[in-house]
Amino acid sequence: MHTRVQRNIGSVLGAFGLFAPLVLSAEGVYVSEHFTDFRTLVQYVVGQIIGPLVSILFAATIVYFLWGAVQYIRNSAESDGRTEGRERMIWGIVALAVIAAFWAFVGIVVRTLS
């Protein structure tokens, strides 16, 4: 169990390392010139940063869930293989629900500011 947690943490950190330059890249955006109020700043951040990031996370979560399904089917004869595949599918569903709830919260915030 301990090595599985370490492996999952390593996967998350590896994914962050892969996408961090994309998210954290500075393109010389000057807040005082482009954004006249807080609403336009929030709309820009949601449209240009959070939206694409949520799409990438959603796609990665679907791939994670499908990989769990493949493991579950491929290792149908082994109890450990089925358990690992089932756990991946469950955590994939949980992650999809969390991402959907986050996106709904972002939508509420944007609509409130509009």
C-alpha positions as a Markdown table, in Angstrom:
| # | Residue | x | y | z |
|---|---|---|---|---|
| 1 | Met | 0.0 | 0.0 | 0.0 |
| 2 | His | 2.8 | 2.4 | 0.9 |
| 3 | Thr | 4.5 | 2.0 | -2.5 |
| 4 | Arg | 1.2 | 2.5 | -4.3 |
| 5 | Val | 0.7 | 5.8 | -2.6 |
| 6 | Gln | 4.3 | 6.9 | -3.4 |
| 7 | Arg | 3.8 | 5.9 | -7.0 |
| 8 | Asn | 0.5 | 7.9 | -7.2 |
| 9 | Ile | 2.2 | 10.9 | -5.6 |
| 10 | Gly | 5.1 | 10.5 | -8.1 |
| 11 | Ser | 2.6 | 10.5 | -11.0 |
| 12 | Val | 0.8 | 13.6 | -9.8 |
| 13 | Leu | 4.1 | 15.4 | -9.3 |
| 14 | Gly | 5.3 | 14.3 | -12.7 |
| 15 | Ala | 2.1 | 15.6 | -14.4 |
| 16 | Phe | 2.5 | 18.9 | -12.6 |
| 17 | Gly | 6.1 | 19.1 | -13.8 |
| 18 | Leu | 4.9 | 18.4 | -17.3 |
| 19 | Phe | 2.2 | 21.1 | -17.3 |
| 20 | Ala | 3.8 | 23.7 | -14.9 |
| 21 | Pro | 5.7 | 25.5 | -17.7 |
| 22 | Leu | 2.4 | 25.8 | -19.7 |
| 23 | Val | 0.5 | 27.2 | -16.7 |
| 24 | Leu | 3.2 | 29.4 | -15.2 |
| 25 | Ser | 4.6 | 30.9 | -18.4 |
| 26 | Ala | 4.8 | 34.7 | -18.3 |
| 27 | Glu | 3.8 | 36.4 | -21.5 |
| 28 | Gly | 4.3 | 40.0 | -20.3 |
| 29 | Val | 0.7 | 40.6 | -19.4 |
| 30 | Tyr | 0.4 | 43.9 | -17.7 |
| 31 | Val | -2.7 | 44.0 | -15.4 |
| 32 | Ser | -3.0 | 47.8 | -15.5 |
| 33 | Glu | -3.2 | 47.9 | -19.3 |
| 34 | His | -5.4 | 45.0 | -20.2 |
| 35 | Phe | -7.9 | 44.7 | -17.3 |
| 36 | Thr | -10.1 | 47.7 | -16.4 |
| 37 | Asp | -11.9 | 46.0 | -13.5 |
| 38 | Phe | -11.9 | 42.8 | -11.5 |
| 39 | Arg | -14.6 | 41.2 | -13.6 |
| 40 | Thr | -12.5 | 41.3 | -16.8 |
| 41 | Leu | -9.6 | 39.9 | -14.9 |
| 42 | Val | -11.6 | 37.0 | -13.6 |
| 43 | Gln | -13.1 | 36.3 | -17.1 |
| 44 | Tyr | -9.6 | 36.4 | -18.6 |
| 45 | Val | -8.2 | 34.0 | -16.0 |
| 46 | Val | -11.1 | 31.6 | -16.3 |
| 47 | Gly | -11.0 | 31.7 | -20.1 |
| 48 | Gln | -7.3 | 31.5 | -20.7 |
| 49 | Ile | -5.9 | 29.6 | -17.8 |
| 50 | Ile | -8.5 | 27.7 | -15.7 |
| 51 | Gly | -10.7 | 26.5 | -18.7 |
| 52 | Pro | -7.8 | 24.8 | -20.6 |
| 53 | Leu | -6.4 | 23.4 | -17.4 |
| 54 | Val | -9.7 | 21.9 | -16.4 |
| 55 | Ser | -10.0 | 20.4 | -19.9 |
| 56 | Ile | -6.6 | 18.8 | -19.6 |
| 57 | Leu | -7.3 | 17.5 | -16.2 |
| 58 | Phe | -10.7 | 16.1 | -17.3 |
| 59 | Ala | -9.1 | 14.3 | -20.2 |
| 60 | Ala | -6.3 | 12.9 | -18.0 |
| 61 | Thr | -8.9 | 11.7 | -15.5 |
| 62 | Ile | -10.8 | 9.9 | -18.3 |
| 63 | Val | -7.6 | 8.2 | -19.5 |
| 64 | Tyr | -6.9 | 7.2 | -15.9 |
| 65 | Phe | -10.4 | 5.7 | -15.5 |
| 66 | Leu | -10.1 | 3.8 | -18.8 |
| 67 | Trp | -6.7 | 2.5 | -17.8 |
| 68 | Gly | -8.3 | 1.1 | -14.7 |
| 69 | Ala | -11.0 | -0.5 | -16.8 |
| 70 | Val | -8.4 | -2.1 | -19.0 |
| 71 | Gln | -6.5 | -3.4 | -16.0 |
| 72 | Tyr | -9.7 | -4.8 | -14.5 |
| 73 | Ile | -10.6 | -6.6 | -17.7 |
| 74 | Arg | -7.0 | -7.8 | -18.4 |
| 75 | Asn | -6.4 | -9.1 | -14.9 |
| 76 | Ser | -9.8 | -10.7 | -14.5 |
| 77 | Ala | -8.3 | -13.9 | -13.3 |
| 78 | Glu | -6.1 | -12.3 | -10.6 |
| 79 | Ser | -7.7 | -10.9 | -7.5 |
| 80 | Asp | -5.0 | -8.3 | -7.0 |
| 81 | Gly | -5.2 | -7.1 | -10.6 |
| 82 | Arg | -8.9 | -6.7 | -10.4 |
| 83 | Thr | -8.6 | -4.8 | -7.1 |
| 84 | Glu | -6.1 | -2.4 | -8.5 |
| 85 | Gly | -8.1 | -1.8 | -11.6 |
| 86 | Arg | -11.3 | -1.3 | -9.6 |
| 87 | Glu | -9.5 | 1.2 | -7.3 |
| 88 | Arg | -8.3 | 3.2 | -10.3 |
| 89 | Met | -11.8 | 3.3 | -11.8 |
| 90 | Ile | -13.3 | 4.4 | -8.4 |
| 91 | Trp | -10.6 | 7.1 | -8.0 |
| 92 | Gly | -11.2 | 8.2 | -11.6 |
| 93 | Ile | -14.9 | 8.7 | -10.9 |
| 94 | Val | -14.1 | 10.6 | -7.7 |
| 95 | Ala | -11.7 | 12.8 | -9.6 |
| 96 | Leu | -14.2 | 13.5 | -12.4 |
| 97 | Ala | -16.8 | 14.5 | -9.7 |
| 98 | Val | -14.3 | 16.8 | -8.0 |
| 99 | Ile | -13.4 | 18.4 | -11.4 |
| 100 | Ala | -17.0 | 18.8 | -12.3 |
| 101 | Ala | -17.9 | 20.4 | -8.9 |
| 102 | Phe | -14.9 | 22.8 | -9.3 |
| 103 | Trp | -16.0 | 23.8 | -12.8 |
| 104 | Ala | -19.6 | 24.4 | -11.5 |
| 105 | Phe | -18.2 | 26.6 | -8.7 |
| 106 | Val | -16.1 | 28.6 | -11.3 |
| 107 | Gly | -19.3 | 29.0 | -13.3 |
| 108 | Ile | -21.2 | 30.3 | -10.3 |
| 109 | Val | -18.4 | 32.8 | -9.5 |
| 110 | Val | -18.2 | 34.0 | -13.1 |
| 111 | Arg | -22.0 | 34.4 | -13.4 |
| 112 | Thr | -22.1 | 36.2 | -10.1 |
| 113 | Leu | -19.5 | 38.7 | -11.3 |
| 114 | Ser | -21.3 | 39.2 | -14.7 |
